[in-house]
Amino acid sequence: MVVALRRKQLGFRLRRWGGARAGAGRRPNGASSGVSHLRRPAHSRHHPVHVTLKLVRGVPSLRGHGLFKRVRTALALARERFGFRLVHFSVQSNHVHLIAEAADRRALSRGVQGLAIRVARAVNHQVERKGRVFADRYHARALSTPRACSFAVRYVLLNARKHEGREGVRKRVGAPGAPQVPAGFVDPCSSAAWFARFARPRELVFGAAQSRAAFASSARGEAPVVAPRTWLLRVGLARAAPFDVDDAPAVT
């Protein structure tokens, strides 16, 4: 008796490399990746940009008196290079906010990277350390309307007051846990001293004249930032409602 054998076709499995495996892909520069590594979108020279740079753990607060002077000098030296222009900034303990203009995407990338390198070198030299200072890639958001520009400039220049709000009720200046910026004063760790569109008269913007004089005495120029060239920051911002030096951006 003849028994018929049924043949079964075997599947052929291809070995795949990479893909969605756990741990696959480019490693983040910090403890975790907070900014996408996809190609950045095209940038219009007509639109200012809000840039945020975050520090790695272990770097001391950039708002320390001696350290901030180094950081401010580094910002001033990198304020206008490669088609990149630094218009406003705010230095916080573990991150830096910038409002900038750039000719195109390449100019923005080169300008921010050059600025970050100068600041990192200044910080490491001051605190006698080596290694990375900024974590992962910078975050950039284009500002395409006068309203967006007004909100971003207010957020950057008054950022210290936002972080004070997280600590609860403000305490008397000089007491433990007191606000970093007294009422009526500009944040000395920002470019607010060179901002001329606060809602109060310039002579009532306390601390601004002292900050400008202190920077001028360092022989680094008249200002650590440059005047804007985009219509949105020159004209559009003037059309938005002015904000006061004591305003606090929303706590998120």
C-alpha positions as CSV (number, residue, x, y, z in Angstrom):
1,M,0.0,0.0,0.0
2,V,1.4,3.4,-1.0
3,V,0.9,6.3,1.5
4,A,0.8,9.7,0.0
5,L,2.9,12.3,1.8
6,R,1.5,15.8,2.1
7,R,4.2,18.4,1.8
8,K,4.1,21.5,4.0
9,Q,5.6,24.7,2.8
10,L,7.9,26.2,5.4
11,G,8.0,29.9,5.9
12,F,11.2,31.8,5.7
13,R,11.8,34.3,8.4
14,L,14.0,37.3,7.7
15,R,16.1,38.6,10.5
16,R,15.5,42.3,11.1
17,W,17.9,44.7,12.7
18,G,17.0,47.9,14.5
19,G,13.3,48.8,14.4
20,A,11.2,49.2,17.4
21,R,13.3,47.1,19.8
22,A,13.7,48.4,23.3
23,G,16.8,50.5,23.5
24,A,17.2,50.8,19.7
25,G,18.0,54.1,18.0
26,R,20.2,57.0,18.8
27,R,21.0,57.5,22.4
28,P,19.9,60.8,24.1
29,N,22.6,63.1,25.4
30,G,21.1,63.4,28.8
31,A,19.2,61.1,31.1
32,S,16.3,61.1,28.7
33,S,15.5,62.6,25.4
34,G,13.2,65.6,25.6
35,V,13.5,67.0,22.0
36,S,12.8,65.0,18.8
37,H,15.8,64.1,16.7
38,L,13.8,64.4,13.5
39,R,15.0,67.0,10.9
40,R,14.0,70.5,12.0
41,P,11.5,72.3,9.8
42,A,12.5,75.1,7.5
43,H,12.9,78.4,9.2
44,S,11.7,81.8,7.8
45,R,13.9,84.8,8.4
46,H,10.7,86.8,9.1
47,H,9.9,84.8,12.2
48,P,11.7,85.2,15.5
49,V,12.4,82.0,17.5
50,H,12.0,81.1,21.2
51,V,14.9,78.7,22.1
52,T,15.2,76.8,25.3
53,L,18.5,75.1,26.4
54,K,18.4,72.7,29.4
55,L,21.4,71.9,31.6
56,V,22.5,68.4,32.6
57,R,22.4,67.4,36.2
58,G,25.4,68.3,38.3
59,V,26.0,71.7,36.9
60,P,25.6,74.5,39.6
61,S,23.0,77.2,39.2
62,L,23.8,79.6,36.4
63,R,22.3,82.4,38.5
64,G,25.2,82.4,40.9
65,H,26.8,85.8,41.0
66,G,30.2,84.9,39.6
67,L,28.9,82.3,37.2
68,F,26.2,84.5,35.7
69,K,28.8,87.1,34.8
70,R,30.7,84.5,32.8
71,V,27.5,83.3,31.1
72,R,26.4,86.8,30.2
73,T,29.8,87.5,28.7
74,A,29.6,84.4,26.6
75,L,26.1,85.3,25.4
76,A,27.4,88.8,24.5
77,L,30.2,87.3,22.4
78,A,27.8,85.1,20.5
79,R,25.0,87.6,20.1
80,E,25.4,88.1,16.4
81,R,27.2,85.4,14.3
82,F,26.5,83.1,11.4
83,G,23.3,85.0,10.5
84,F,22.0,84.5,14.1
85,R,21.0,87.4,16.3
86,L,20.3,87.2,20.0
87,V,17.5,89.7,20.9
88,H,16.5,88.7,24.5
89,F,17.6,86.1,27.0
90,S,16.8,84.8,30.5
91,V,19.2,82.7,32.5
92,Q,17.6,80.4,35.1
93,S,19.2,78.0,37.5
94,N,19.1,74.9,35.2
95,H,18.0,76.3,31.8
96,V,18.3,79.3,29.5
97,H,15.7,81.0,27.4
98,L,16.5,82.9,24.2
99,I,14.5,85.1,21.8
100,A,16.5,85.1,18.5
101,E,16.4,85.9,14.8
102,A,18.0,83.8,12.1
103,A,18.5,84.0,8.4
104,D,17.5,80.4,7.8
105,R,17.5,77.0,9.5
106,R,21.3,76.5,9.1
107,A,21.9,80.0,10.6
108,L,19.7,79.2,13.6
109,S,21.4,75.8,14.2
110,R,24.9,77.2,13.9
111,G,24.1,80.3,16.0
112,V,22.6,78.3,18.9
113,Q,25.3,75.7,18.8
114,G,28.0,78.4,18.8
115,L,26.3,80.2,21.7
116,A,25.9,76.9,23.7
117,I,29.6,76.0,23.2
118,R,30.7,79.5,24.5
119,V,28.5,79.2,27.5
120,A,29.6,75.7,28.3
121,R,33.2,76.6,28.1
122,A,32.7,79.6,30.4
123,V,30.8,77.5,32.9
124,N,33.3,74.7,33.0
125,H,36.2,77.1,33.3
126,Q,34.5,78.9,36.2
127,V,33.6,75.8,38.2
128,E,36.6,73.8,37.2
129,R,34.8,70.9,35.6
130,K,34.8,69.0,32.4
131,G,32.1,67.4,30.2
132,R,28.7,68.3,28.8
133,V,26.8,71.3,30.2
134,F,23.6,71.3,28.1
135,A,21.4,68.3,27.8
136,D,20.3,66.9,24.4
137,R,19.1,69.2,21.6
138,Y,17.7,72.7,22.0
139,H,14.0,73.3,21.7
140,A,13.0,75.9,19.2
141,R,9.5,77.4,18.5
142,A,8.9,79.9,15.7
143,L,6.9,83.0,16.6
144,S,4.8,83.9,13.6
145,T,2.3,86.5,15.0
146,P,2.6,89.6,17.1
147,R,0.6,87.9,19.9
148,A,2.9,85.0,19.9
149,C,5.9,87.4,20.1
150,S,4.4,89.3,22.9
151,F,3.7,86.2,25.0
152,A,7.2,84.8,24.3
153,V,9.1,88.0,25.2
154,R,7.0,88.4,28.4
155,Y,7.6,84.7,29.3
156,V,11.4,85.0,28.8
157,L,12.0,88.4,30.5
158,L,9.8,87.6,33.4
159,N,10.6,83.9,33.7
160,A,12.2,84.3,37.2
161,R,8.8,85.4,38.6
162,K,7.2,82.3,37.1
163,H,9.5,80.1,39.0
164,E,8.9,82.1,42.2
165,G,5.2,81.4,41.8
166,R,5.9,77.7,42.2
167,E,7.3,78.3,45.7
168,G,3.9,79.6,46.9
169,V,3.4,82.9,48.7
170,R,6.3,85.3,48.2
171,K,8.3,86.2,51.3
172,R,10.1,89.3,52.4
173,V,13.2,90.1,50.4
174,G,16.2,88.8,52.2
175,A,14.4,86.1,54.2
176,P,15.0,82.4,53.5
177,G,13.1,81.4,50.4
178,A,12.5,85.0,49.4
179,P,11.9,85.9,45.8
180,Q,14.9,86.3,43.6
181,V,13.6,89.5,42.0
182,P,12.1,92.2,44.3
183,A,8.9,93.9,43.3
184,G,9.5,96.6,40.7
185,F,12.9,95.3,39.7
186,V,14.0,93.7,36.5
187,D,15.6,90.2,36.7
188,P,19.4,90.9,36.7
189,C,20.0,87.5,35.1
190,S,18.1,88.5,31.9
191,S,18.2,91.1,29.2
192,A,15.2,92.9,30.7
193,A,17.4,95.9,31.5
194,W,17.7,96.6,27.8
195,F,13.9,96.2,27.1
196,A,12.2,99.6,26.6
197,R,8.6,98.6,26.3
198,F,7.5,97.9,29.8
199,A,4.1,99.3,30.9
200,R,5.7,101.7,33.4
201,P,8.0,104.7,32.8
202,R,11.6,103.7,32.3
203,E,12.8,105.5,35.4
204,L,10.4,103.3,37.5
205,V,11.9,100.1,36.1
206,F,14.2,99.5,39.1
207,G,17.6,97.9,38.7
208,A,17.8,98.4,34.9
209,A,20.2,101.3,35.0
210,Q,22.5,99.4,37.4
211,S,22.5,96.3,35.2
212,R,23.4,98.4,32.1
213,A,26.1,100.2,33.9
214,A,27.6,97.0,35.3
215,F,27.7,95.4,31.9
216,A,29.2,98.6,30.3
217,S,32.0,98.6,32.9
218,S,33.0,95.1,31.8
219,A,34.2,96.5,28.5
220,R,32.1,94.0,26.5
221,G,30.0,96.6,24.6
222,E,26.8,98.5,25.3
223,A,24.5,95.5,25.5
224,P,24.7,91.7,25.5
225,V,21.9,91.6,23.0
226,V,21.1,93.2,19.6
227,A,18.2,95.3,18.4
228,P,15.6,93.3,16.5
229,R,15.3,93.5,12.7
230,T,12.1,91.4,12.1
231,W,8.9,93.3,11.7
232,L,7.3,91.1,14.3
233,L,9.7,92.2,17.1
234,R,10.1,95.9,15.9
235,V,6.5,96.8,15.0
236,G,4.3,93.9,15.8
237,L,5.4,93.7,19.4
238,A,4.7,97.4,19.8
239,R,1.1,96.9,18.7
240,A,0.5,94.3,21.5
241,A,-0.6,95.3,25.0
242,P,2.4,96.2,27.1
243,F,3.2,94.1,30.2
244,D,4.6,95.3,33.5
245,V,7.9,94.3,35.1
246,D,6.0,92.7,38.0
247,D,3.8,90.4,35.8
248,A,4.3,86.7,36.3
249,P,3.8,84.3,33.3
250,A,1.4,81.5,34.0
251,V,2.8,78.6,36.1
252,T,2.6,75.4,34.1
